Amino acid sequence: METDLEALRQENEDMVGWITIPGTTIDYPLMQWTDNPFYLKHSWKQTPNPNGSIFMEWQNSRDFTDFNTIIYGHNMNSGAMFGSLRQFRRQPYWEEHPTFYIVYDQGVLCYDIFAVHRAGVDTIIFGLNLDTDEKKTRFIRFATDYSSYDTGIEPTIEDRIVTLSTYSGQGYTTCWVVQGVLNEAGSYIIAE
């Protein structure tokens, strides 16, 4: 979990942090731009690249305090970028890789994966204006009801969630999503 963000940020100040799922191919810098399309087609060093980068929804807060933070990456056949997210369809894979981590300026955030499913891009899963208890409850219910299997974890409306998303390979209307809820006990936050 030791990542020198400052050194990497000298290469590109758009870096928000680093995301990793131990034991998988997901171990990348996490970017954010003023729109979403830029890092869809550029490397983390801002050079044109069809593989793109792993990047955070441009409307999300860089400190991960939103109820739902969305992180995108390409579904590469090689398994690179977010190509390995599709492996989470199988419950044994989740059992081997139940958490992911984000290193950012204030420490390390640990997320327990609570839902894995295919979601339409127009569903509440990609909602950013989840500003009422009713909307947050619907979001959680949708995620857990449509999950490929029961993880035994159900977030509350007080929790913070990260949604990892990659296109499902069946056009651009559905995505594979892996959703994690912040595990405060497993996180390390630097007091300000």
C-alpha positions as a Markdown table, in Angstrom:
| # | Residue | x | y | z |
|---|---|---|---|---|
| 1 | Met | 0.0 | 0.0 | 0.0 |
| 2 | Glu | 3.0 | 2.3 | 0.0 |
| 3 | Thr | 2.6 | 4.5 | -3.1 |
| 4 | Asp | 4.5 | 7.8 | -3.5 |
| 5 | Leu | 1.6 | 9.8 | -4.8 |
| 6 | Glu | 3.5 | 13.1 | -4.8 |
| 7 | Ala | 6.3 | 11.6 | -7.0 |
| 8 | Leu | 3.6 | 10.3 | -9.4 |
| 9 | Arg | 1.7 | 13.5 | -9.3 |
| 10 | Gln | 4.8 | 15.3 | -10.6 |
| 11 | Glu | 4.2 | 13.3 | -13.8 |
| 12 | Asn | 0.5 | 14.2 | -13.8 |
| 13 | Glu | -1.4 | 16.3 | -11.3 |
| 14 | Asp | -4.7 | 14.7 | -12.4 |
| 15 | Met | -3.9 | 11.7 | -10.3 |
| 16 | Val | -6.4 | 11.2 | -7.4 |
| 17 | Gly | -4.8 | 8.1 | -6.0 |
| 18 | Trp | -4.0 | 4.5 | -6.6 |
| 19 | Ile | -6.5 | 1.6 | -6.8 |
| 20 | Thr | -5.6 | -2.0 | -6.2 |
| 21 | Ile | -7.5 | -5.3 | -5.8 |
| 22 | Pro | -4.9 | -7.7 | -4.2 |
| 23 | Gly | -4.3 | -10.8 | -6.2 |
| 24 | Thr | -5.7 | -9.4 | -9.4 |
| 25 | Thr | -4.4 | -7.4 | -12.4 |
| 26 | Ile | -6.1 | -4.3 | -11.0 |
| 27 | Asp | -3.2 | -2.1 | -9.6 |
| 28 | Tyr | -3.3 | 1.3 | -11.3 |
| 29 | Pro | -3.1 | 5.0 | -10.9 |
| 30 | Leu | -6.5 | 6.6 | -10.5 |
| 31 | Met | -7.2 | 9.7 | -12.6 |
| 32 | Gln | -9.8 | 12.4 | -12.7 |
| 33 | Trp | -10.3 | 15.1 | -15.4 |
| 34 | Thr | -12.9 | 17.8 | -16.0 |
| 35 | Asp | -14.9 | 15.3 | -18.1 |
| 36 | Asn | -15.1 | 11.6 | -18.5 |
| 37 | Pro | -14.0 | 11.0 | -22.2 |
| 38 | Phe | -10.4 | 12.2 | -21.8 |
| 39 | Tyr | -9.1 | 9.3 | -19.8 |
| 40 | Leu | -11.1 | 6.9 | -21.7 |
| 41 | Lys | -8.6 | 7.4 | -24.5 |
| 42 | His | -5.5 | 8.6 | -22.8 |
| 43 | Ser | -2.9 | 6.9 | -20.5 |
| 44 | Trp | -2.2 | 8.3 | -17.0 |
| 45 | Lys | 0.6 | 10.2 | -18.6 |
| 46 | Gln | -1.9 | 12.0 | -20.9 |
| 47 | Thr | -0.7 | 10.4 | -24.0 |
| 48 | Pro | -3.2 | 9.0 | -26.5 |
| 49 | Asn | -3.8 | 5.3 | -25.8 |
| 50 | Pro | -6.8 | 3.1 | -26.8 |
| 51 | Asn | -6.5 | 1.3 | -23.4 |
| 52 | Gly | -7.2 | 4.5 | -21.6 |
| 53 | Ser | -6.8 | 4.8 | -17.8 |
| 54 | Ile | -8.7 | 4.0 | -14.7 |
| 55 | Phe | -10.5 | 7.2 | -13.9 |
| 56 | Met | -13.1 | 8.6 | -11.5 |
| 57 | Glu | -16.4 | 10.2 | -12.5 |
| 58 | Trp | -15.6 | 13.9 | -13.1 |
| 59 | Gln | -18.5 | 14.9 | -10.9 |
| 60 | Asn | -17.3 | 12.9 | -7.8 |
| 61 | Ser | -15.4 | 14.5 | -4.9 |
| 62 | Arg | -11.6 | 13.7 | -4.9 |
| 63 | Asp | -11.8 | 12.9 | -1.2 |
| 64 | Phe | -14.2 | 9.9 | -1.7 |
| 65 | Thr | -16.9 | 11.5 | 0.6 |
| 66 | Asp | -19.8 | 11.1 | -1.9 |
| 67 | Phe | -22.4 | 8.4 | -1.1 |
| 68 | Asn | -21.5 | 6.8 | -4.5 |
| 69 | Thr | -18.2 | 7.3 | -6.2 |
| 70 | Ile | -17.9 | 5.8 | -9.6 |
| 71 | Ile | -14.6 | 4.6 | -11.1 |
| 72 | Tyr | -14.4 | 3.5 | -14.8 |
| 73 | Gly | -12.0 | 1.4 | -16.8 |
| 74 | His | -11.9 | -0.5 | -20.1 |
| 75 | Asn | -13.0 | -4.1 | -20.3 |
| 76 | Met | -9.8 | -5.4 | -22.0 |
| 77 | Asn | -9.8 | -9.0 | -23.3 |
| 78 | Ser | -6.3 | -9.4 | -21.9 |
| 79 | Gly | -7.6 | -8.7 | -18.4 |
| 80 | Ala | -5.8 | -5.4 | -18.2 |
| 81 | Met | -7.5 | -2.2 | -16.9 |
| 82 | Phe | -10.9 | -3.4 | -15.6 |
| 83 | Gly | -11.0 | -6.5 | -17.7 |
| 84 | Ser | -10.7 | -8.8 | -14.7 |
| 85 | Leu | -13.9 | -7.3 | -13.1 |
| 86 | Arg | -15.9 | -9.9 | -15.1 |
| 87 | Gln | -14.2 | -12.6 | -13.1 |
| 88 | Phe | -16.2 | -11.4 | -10.1 |
| 89 | Arg | -19.3 | -13.0 | -11.7 |
| 90 | Arg | -18.1 | -16.2 | -10.0 |
| 91 | Gln | -18.6 | -16.3 | -6.2 |
| 92 | Pro | -15.3 | -18.2 | -5.6 |
| 93 | Tyr | -13.4 | -15.4 | -7.2 |
| 94 | Trp | -15.0 | -12.9 | -4.9 |
| 95 | Glu | -14.3 | -15.1 | -1.9 |
| 96 | Glu | -10.6 | -15.0 | -3.0 |
| 97 | His | -10.7 | -11.2 | -3.6 |
| 98 | Pro | -13.3 | -9.7 | -1.2 |
| 99 | Thr | -11.8 | -6.2 | -0.8 |
| 100 | Phe | -10.1 | -3.4 | -2.8 |
| 101 | Tyr | -8.1 | -0.5 | -1.7 |
| 102 | Ile | -7.6 | 3.1 | -2.7 |
| 103 | Val | -4.5 | 5.0 | -1.6 |
| 104 | Tyr | -5.1 | 8.8 | -1.6 |
| 105 | Asp | -3.6 | 11.8 | 0.0 |
| 106 | Gln | -5.3 | 11.3 | 3.4 |
| 107 | Gly | -4.4 | 7.6 | 3.7 |
| 108 | Val | -5.7 | 4.2 | 2.5 |
| 109 | Leu | -9.4 | 3.4 | 2.1 |
| 110 | Cys | -10.5 | -0.3 | 2.3 |
| 111 | Tyr | -13.8 | -1.4 | 0.6 |
| 112 | Asp | -15.6 | -4.6 | 1.2 |
| 113 | Ile | -17.2 | -5.9 | -2.0 |
| 114 | Phe | -21.0 | -6.3 | -1.4 |
| 115 | Ala | -22.5 | -6.6 | -4.9 |
| 116 | Val | -21.5 | -7.8 | -8.3 |
| 117 | His | -23.9 | -7.5 | -11.3 |
| 118 | Arg | -24.6 | -6.2 | -14.7 |
| 119 | Ala | -26.4 | -2.8 | -14.7 |
| 120 | Gly | -27.9 | -0.6 | -17.4 |
| 121 | Val | -26.1 | 2.7 | -17.8 |
| 122 | Asp | -29.5 | 4.4 | -17.2 |
| 123 | Thr | -30.1 | 2.7 | -13.8 |
| 124 | Ile | -29.8 | 4.2 | -10.3 |
| 125 | Ile | -26.4 | 2.5 | -9.9 |
| 126 | Phe | -24.9 | 5.3 | -12.0 |
| 127 | Gly | -26.9 | 8.0 | -10.1 |
| 128 | Leu | -24.9 | 10.9 | -8.7 |
| 129 | Asn | -27.7 | 12.9 | -7.2 |
| 130 | Leu | -28.5 | 10.4 | -4.4 |
| 131 | Asp | -29.3 | 13.2 | -2.0 |
| 132 | Thr | -32.2 | 11.7 | -0.1 |
| 133 | Asp | -32.6 | 8.7 | 2.2 |
| 134 | Glu | -35.2 | 7.3 | -0.1 |
| 135 | Lys | -32.8 | 7.4 | -3.2 |
| 136 | Lys | -30.0 | 5.9 | -1.2 |
| 137 | Thr | -32.2 | 3.1 | 0.0 |
| 138 | Arg | -33.4 | 2.4 | -3.5 |
| 139 | Phe | -29.7 | 2.4 | -4.7 |
| 140 | Ile | -28.7 | -0.1 | -2.0 |
| 141 | Arg | -31.8 | -2.3 | -2.7 |
| 142 | Phe | -31.1 | -2.4 | -6.4 |
| 143 | Ala | -27.5 | -3.3 | -5.9 |
| 144 | Thr | -28.1 | -6.1 | -3.5 |
| 145 | Asp | -31.2 | -7.5 | -5.3 |
| 146 | Tyr | -29.5 | -7.7 | -8.6 |
| 147 | Ser | -26.1 | -9.0 | -7.3 |
| 148 | Ser | -25.0 | -12.3 | -8.8 |
| 149 | Tyr | -24.8 | -13.7 | -5.3 |
| 150 | Asp | -25.4 | -12.8 | -1.7 |
| 151 | Thr | -22.2 | -11.5 | -0.1 |
| 152 | Gly | -23.9 | -11.1 | 3.3 |
| 153 | Ile | -22.9 | -7.4 | 3.3 |
| 154 | Glu | -25.6 | -4.7 | 3.1 |
| 155 | Pro | -24.6 | -1.1 | 3.3 |
| 156 | Thr | -26.6 | 1.5 | 5.1 |
| 157 | Ile | -27.6 | 5.0 | 3.9 |
| 158 | Glu | -24.8 | 6.4 | 6.1 |
| 159 | Asp | -22.1 | 4.4 | 4.3 |
| 160 | Arg | -19.8 | 5.5 | 1.5 |
| 161 | Ile | -19.8 | 3.3 | -1.6 |
| 162 | Val | -17.4 | 2.9 | -4.6 |
| 163 | Thr | -18.8 | 1.5 | -7.8 |
| 164 | Leu | -16.2 | 0.0 | -10.2 |
| 165 | Ser | -17.6 | -0.1 | -13.7 |
| 166 | Thr | -16.6 | -1.5 | -17.1 |
| 167 | Tyr | -18.7 | -2.1 | -20.2 |
| 168 | Ser | -20.1 | -5.6 | -20.4 |
| 169 | Gly | -19.0 | -6.3 | -23.9 |
| 170 | Gln | -22.6 | -6.2 | -25.2 |
| 171 | Gly | -22.7 | -2.7 | -26.6 |
| 172 | Tyr | -22.6 | 0.4 | -24.5 |
| 173 | Thr | -25.8 | 0.1 | -22.6 |
| 174 | Thr | -24.8 | -2.3 | -19.8 |
| 175 | Cys | -21.8 | -2.5 | -17.5 |
| 176 | Trp | -20.3 | -5.0 | -15.2 |
| 177 | Val | -20.2 | -3.4 | -11.8 |
| 178 | Val | -18.3 | -4.4 | -8.6 |
| 179 | Gln | -19.5 | -2.4 | -5.6 |
| 180 | Gly | -17.7 | -1.9 | -2.4 |
| 181 | Val | -18.7 | -0.3 | 0.9 |
| 182 | Leu | -16.1 | 1.6 | 3.0 |
| 183 | Asn | -14.7 | -0.6 | 5.8 |
| 184 | Glu | -13.5 | 2.1 | 8.3 |
| 185 | Ala | -11.8 | -0.5 | 10.5 |
| 186 | Gly | -9.7 | -1.6 | 7.5 |
| 187 | Ser | -8.9 | 2.0 | 6.4 |
| 188 | Tyr | -6.1 | 4.2 | 7.5 |
| 189 | Ile | -6.9 | 7.9 | 7.5 |
| 190 | Ile | -4.3 | 10.6 | 8.4 |
| 191 | Ala | -5.8 | 13.0 | 10.9 |
| 192 | Glu | -5.7 | 16.6 | 9.7 |
